[in-house]
């Protein structure tokens, strides 16, 4: 399907939301809903989407929405999915849509449990790399070297490699995505909704106020995150018990480190990286670690 055909599909994210200008999460939600379609139930833990989804008394999201407590989204989604199954309703997508706080931190236990049980849900993390809705506090998704209100000198720990963790949970499908590559995101959500079992999609979601950059640079930063190797786009599907791990087309050239742009091109636009040299060192370590995992899973996939 072409980008033009996708754009012309019905809009399920309607005018009237209150997201910040340049919000990567709301851009991602628009494309995600186009892929999911009307027969979708979103379960949303406390996050930015809890706030920007409506201006009372109307909603900007054109599907069923359950707003739930921070830690419970995957448990609630599991209950909804099982209830629909009992009723013989297999025509709905049950989707957790949350930020890094609600998926990687506070809600991680219920997401991990749902993955271990193989619940028939899709969990989508829009990762803006901090608790943006409550004042830009550090999360496990925050990269090393980044300023937040709780890491005023820069975070010293590395970003959690969450997508790889869910590969080890035997999820039927795991993918990474970016709002800067909308057709890639759309196709991955379409694939996920056709599969039965636990599916996980992790979207790196640039955030102008949290990352401290001008709102018109969201797509540029999304592309730079891929072109520098900071965020690799890939997908992994389990077929007959075996994993097929594939680098997505935008990231394939960057398996070769010599083809990646310098990481300075990515961090220089973001004022959250106050000490650029420390940030460069920590982020380059993360890049090296991430790509070592990718090479390992690609090798295991080809051997399988």
Beta strands, then each sheet from edge to edge (+ up, - down):
strand 1: 40-44
strand 2: 54-55
strand 3: 58-59
strand 4: 64-67
strand 5: 93-99
strand 6: 122-127
strand 7: 173-178
strand 8: 199-204
strand 9: 234-239
strand 10: 242-247
sheet 1: 4+ 1+ 5+ 6+ 8+ 7+ 9- 10+
sheet 2: 2+ 3-
end
